[in-house]
Amino acid sequence: MQTGKAISVPAILKVGNGTLNQLGSYLKGEGLKQVVIFLGNGLIDMFGETVMESLKKEEITVLEYSELDTVDIDDIITLAFSMPNKTQAVISIGGGKVIDAGKYAAFLRNIPFISVPTSSSSDGFSSASASLLVHGKRTSVPAKLAYGIVVDTQIIRTAPEKFIYSGIGDMISKITALYDWIYEEKCGYSTVNDFAVMIAKKAVNSFVRTPYQSIKDELFLKELVDSLAMSGIANEIAGSSAPTSGSEHLISHALDKLLEAPQLHGIQVGIATYIMSKVHNHRYVRVQTVLEETGFFDFAATLQMKKSDFLAAIDLAPSIKPFRHTYLHEEKYREEAKRLVREDEILNRILVD
């Protein structure tokens, strides 16, 4: 008799102030002694000495050590198979690009991936997919959940605030994503995994109920990162991104296709989450409160995003994932979303004509 579904979870999960200094001890505890390290642009000067000292102290050998600024799948394939055969783990330190590149390289070589994000801009650091350029187009490709996640909240705190706002937008989106997934099942297009729903729901609820004075408070940042990490686990359980990516993400992906210079993923997603929470008529007061009180809306208002772009993105959204059936896959809900873009008081404040 089968007792349940086997899932992967990170063997290392360390979130806190100063964790980067302990990277070597975390790896040593898992028997990972020969590693390849990739860092985002400019990060060797910022974090290189700290990382190398931590690894040297634990007698961990760094086989390769370089900055990386490509997400072209052909480049990553070449990179993966040029790594020494004795490589026991790939470590990526930085933002989304280097995390995705290292994650996919480790996936191709079937070795552990250690994710060390330097910002809290999205849940990508904990997801089992990578966003790469395939024939020049940004495409989500399968990878594996990180073997280890190490997040230094001091580094997250000192990153530009836009990355924290992006993380807030991506985290709050789990409210609308779950509602879309449940609706999709009701329409006969999907089967919801109740455990994945529970994990994603617990993640977002834990985050939105966190008391804080400032978005740079230690507790707030830790809850944000913990909740983003839990989102990755929800996707792993579901075997897809459905628990954490619904109609709001389709709008953001559509904006990515339409615009020459899109905003940060989580910023677009946060605005789209507000739109869809009102379309759903579900928890929109909570969504609005979080985005107002954290300063997300005030920040978004400085970006001069256009109503016309959101209107076009709403129409394009269903074609992004035609095999799904979110609210936006039905014309009446697209029309309601567009009405909100034109008439909603908050959207009129943050979007320009």
C-alpha positions in Angstrom: 0.0 0.0 0.0 1.4 3.4 -1.0 1.8 5.7 2.0 2.0 8.9 0.2 3.9 11.0 -2.4 7.6 11.4 -2.0 8.8 15.0 -2.3 12.1 16.8 -2.1 12.8 19.4 0.5 16.0 21.4 1.0 18.6 19.6 3.2 19.9 23.1 4.2 17.6 25.9 5.0 19.2 28.8 6.9 17.6 32.2 7.1 19.0 34.8 9.4 21.5 37.6 10.1 25.0 36.6 9.2 24.3 33.2 7.6 26.7 33.9 4.7 29.6 33.8 7.2 28.5 30.2 8.0 28.2 28.9 4.5 31.2 26.7 4.8 30.0 25.0 8.0 26.6 24.3 6.3 28.3 22.6 3.4 30.7 20.7 5.5 27.7 19.3 7.5 26.4 17.8 4.3 29.8 16.4 3.2 30.0 18.8 0.3 33.8 19.6 0.0 34.4 20.4 -3.7 32.2 23.2 -5.2 31.8 25.5 -8.1 30.6 29.1 -7.2 28.8 31.5 -9.5 28.1 35.1 -8.4 26.0 37.9 -10.0 27.7 40.9 -11.6 29.8 43.0 -9.2 29.2 40.6 -6.3 32.8 39.2 -6.0 33.8 42.6 -4.7 30.9 42.7 -2.3 30.8 39.1 -0.9 33.7 37.2 -2.4 36.0 37.6 0.6 33.3 36.6 3.1 32.4 33.5 1.1 36.0 32.4 0.4 37.0 32.8 4.1 34.0 30.8 5.2 34.8 27.9 2.8 38.6 28.0 3.5 38.0 27.7 7.2 36.1 24.4 6.7 38.7 23.1 4.1 36.2 23.2 1.2 37.8 23.4 -2.2 36.5 25.9 -4.7 37.0 24.3 -8.1 35.7 27.3 -10.1 34.8 30.8 -9.0 33.4 33.4 -11.4 30.8 36.1 -12.0 28.0 35.0 -14.4 25.7 37.2 -16.5 23.9 34.9 -18.9 20.6 33.0 -18.9 20.9 31.7 -22.4 20.2 28.0 -22.3 23.0 27.1 -24.7 25.5 29.0 -22.6 24.3 27.2 -19.4 24.5 23.8 -21.1 28.1 24.5 -22.1 28.8 25.8 -18.7 27.3 22.7 -17.0 29.3 20.2 -18.9 32.6 22.1 -18.6 32.5 21.9 -14.8 35.0 19.5 -13.3 33.7 15.9 -12.8 34.5 16.0 -9.1 32.2 18.9 -8.5 29.9 18.0 -5.6 27.7 21.1 -5.6 26.9 24.3 -7.5 26.5 27.5 -5.4 24.8 30.6 -6.9 25.1 33.9 -5.0 23.1 36.8 -6.3 19.8 37.7 -8.0 17.5 35.8 -10.3 19.8 35.4 -13.3 22.7 33.7 -11.5 20.3 31.6 -9.4 18.5 30.4 -12.5 21.7 29.7 -14.4 23.3 27.8 -11.5 20.1 25.9 -10.7 19.8 24.6 -14.3 23.5 23.8 -14.6 23.3 21.7 -11.4 20.1 20.1 -12.7 21.8 19.0 -15.9 24.7 17.5 -14.0 22.4 16.0 -11.3 24.3 17.5 -8.4 23.1 19.5 -5.4 22.4 23.2 -6.0 22.9 25.7 -3.2 20.8 28.9 -3.6 22.1 32.1 -1.9 19.9 34.9 -3.0 21.0 38.5 -2.2 17.5 40.0 -2.6 14.0 38.9 -1.7 12.5 39.9 -5.1 10.6 36.6 -5.8 10.3 33.0 -4.8 12.6 31.9 -7.7 15.4 31.1 -5.2 13.3 28.2 -3.9 11.5 27.0 -7.0 12.0 23.9 -9.1 12.1 25.7 -12.4 14.5 28.2 -14.1 13.7 31.1 -16.3 16.1 31.0 -19.2 16.4 32.4 -22.7 15.5 29.7 -25.2 15.9 30.8 -28.9 15.9 34.4 -27.5 12.6 34.0 -25.6 12.3 34.0 -21.8 11.1 30.4 -21.0 10.5 28.5 -17.8 12.3 25.2 -17.9 12.3 22.3 -15.4 15.0 22.1 -12.8 15.2 20.8 -9.3 14.3 22.3 -5.9 17.5 23.7 -4.3 19.4 21.2 -2.1 20.3 24.1 0.1 18.9 27.7 0.7 21.0 30.2 2.6 19.6 33.7 3.1 21.5 36.4 5.0 18.8 38.9 6.1 21.5 41.5 6.6 22.2 41.3 2.9 18.5 41.3 2.0 18.1 44.4 4.2 20.8 46.4 2.5 19.6 45.6 -1.1 17.6 48.4 -2.8 14.0 48.6 -1.4 12.5 47.8 -4.8 13.6 44.2 -4.3 11.8 44.0 -1.0 8.6 45.5 -2.6 9.0 42.9 -5.4 9.1 40.1 -2.9 6.0 41.5 -1.1 4.2 41.5 -4.5 5.2 38.0 -5.3 4.3 36.7 -1.9 0.8 38.3 -1.7 0.0 36.8 -5.1 -0.4 33.3 -3.5 -3.9 34.5 -2.4 -5.1 35.0 -6.0 -3.1 32.1 -7.4 -4.8 29.6 -5.0 -8.2 31.0 -5.8 -7.6 30.5 -9.5 -6.3 27.0 -9.0 -9.4 26.0 -7.0 -11.6 27.6 -9.7 -9.7 25.7 -12.3 -10.6 22.4 -10.6 -14.3 23.4 -10.3 -14.2 24.0 -14.1 -12.8 20.5 -14.7 -9.4 21.6 -15.9 -7.2 20.6 -13.0 -7.0 18.6 -9.8 -6.0 20.5 -6.7 -3.5 19.0 -4.3 -4.9 19.8 -0.9 -1.6 19.6 0.9 0.0 22.0 -1.6 -2.9 24.4 -1.0 -2.4 24.1 2.7 1.3 24.9 2.5 0.9 27.8 0.2 -2.0 29.2 2.3 0.0 28.9 5.5 2.9 30.6 3.8 1.0 33.7 2.7 -1.1 33.9 5.9 2.0 33.7 8.1 3.5 36.6 6.1 0.5 38.9 6.0 0.0 38.5 9.8 3.5 39.5 10.7 3.8 42.6 12.9 6.4 45.1 11.8 7.4 48.7 12.2 9.4 48.8 8.9 9.8 46.4 5.9 13.5 46.2 6.9 12.7 44.7 10.3 14.5 41.5 10.9 11.3 39.6 11.7 9.5 41.0 8.6 12.3 40.0 6.3 12.7 36.6 7.8 9.0 35.9 7.5 9.0 37.2 3.9 11.9 34.9 2.9 10.5 31.9 4.9 7.2 32.3 3.2 8.7 32.6 -0.3 10.7 29.4 0.5 7.5 27.6 1.6 6.0 28.6 -1.8 8.7 26.5 -3.5 7.8 23.5 -1.4 4.1 24.0 -2.3 5.0 23.8 -6.0 7.2 20.8 -5.4 4.2 19.0 -3.8 1.8 20.0 -6.6 4.3 19.1 -9.4 3.6 22.5 -11.0 3.5 26.2 -10.2 -0.3 26.3 -9.9 -0.4 26.9 -6.1 1.7 30.1 -6.4 1.1 31.3 -10.0 -2.3 32.2 -11.3 -4.0 34.9 -13.4 -1.9 37.6 -11.7 1.3 35.9 -13.0 -0.2 35.6 -16.5 -0.6 39.4 -16.5 3.0 39.9 -15.5 4.3 37.4 -18.1 2.2 39.2 -20.7 3.7 42.5 -19.7 7.2 40.9 -20.1 6.3 40.0 -23.7 4.7 43.4 -24.5 7.3 45.8 -22.9 10.8 46.5 -23.9 11.7 47.3 -20.3 9.3 45.5 -17.9 9.4 46.3 -14.2 10.5 43.7 -11.6 8.4 40.6 -11.7 7.1 41.0 -8.2 6.1 44.6 -8.8 4.0 43.7 -11.8 2.6 40.7 -10.0 1.6 42.7 -6.9 -0.4 45.2 -9.0 -2.0 42.3 -10.9 -2.8 40.5 -7.6 -4.7 43.6 -6.4 -6.7 43.6 -9.7 -7.5 39.9 -9.6 -8.4 39.9 -5.9 -11.1 42.4 -6.7 -12.2 40.4 -9.8 -12.4 37.3 -7.6 -14.1 39.3 -4.8 -11.8 37.3 -2.5 -9.6 38.8 0.3 -9.1 42.0 -1.6 -9.3 44.0 1.6 -6.3 42.0 3.0 -4.4 42.4 -0.3 -5.1 46.2 -0.4 -4.1 46.6 3.2 -0.7 44.9 2.8 0.1 46.7 -0.3 -0.9 50.1 1.2 0.7 49.7 4.6 4.1 48.3 3.4 4.4 51.2 1.0 4.2 49.0 -2.1 1.6 51.2 -3.8 3.5 54.4 -3.1 6.6 52.8 -4.7 4.6 51.5 -7.7 3.2 55.0 -8.2 6.8 56.3 -8.9 7.3 53.9 -11.8 4.9 55.6 -14.3 3.4 52.2 -15.5 0.7 52.6 -18.1 -2.9 51.6 -18.0 -2.8 50.8 -21.7 0.0 48.2 -21.0 -2.1 46.5 -18.3 -5.2 46.5 -20.6 -3.2 44.8 -23.4 -1.6 42.4 -20.9 -5.0 41.3 -19.6 -6.2 40.4 -23.1 -2.9 38.6 -23.9 -2.8 36.7 -20.5 -4.8 33.6 -21.5 -2.5 32.8 -24.4 0.5 32.7 -22.1 -0.7 29.4 -20.6 -3.6 28.2 -22.9 -3.7 24.8 -21.1 -4.7 26.4 -17.9 -8.2 27.9 -17.0 -7.8 30.8 -14.6 -10.5 33.5 -14.2 -8.8 35.5 -17.0 -9.4 32.6 -19.4 -13.0 33.8 -19.4 -14.0 36.9 -21.3 -16.4 38.3 -18.6 -13.6 38.3 -16.0 -11.1 39.9 -18.5 -13.6 42.7 -19.1 -14.1 43.2 -15.3 -10.3 43.3 -14.8 -10.0 46.0 -17.6 -12.9 48.0 -16.0 -10.9 48.1 -12.8 -7.8 49.3 -14.5 -9.8 52.1 -16.0 -11.9 53.0 -13.0 -10.5 51.8 -9.7 -9.3 54.6 -7.4 -6.0 53.0 -6.4 -5.1 51.9 -9.9 -5.8 55.4 -11.1 -3.3 56.6 -8.6 -0.5 54.2 -9.5 -1.0 53.8 -13.3 -0.8 56.6 -15.8 -2.9 57.2 -19.0 
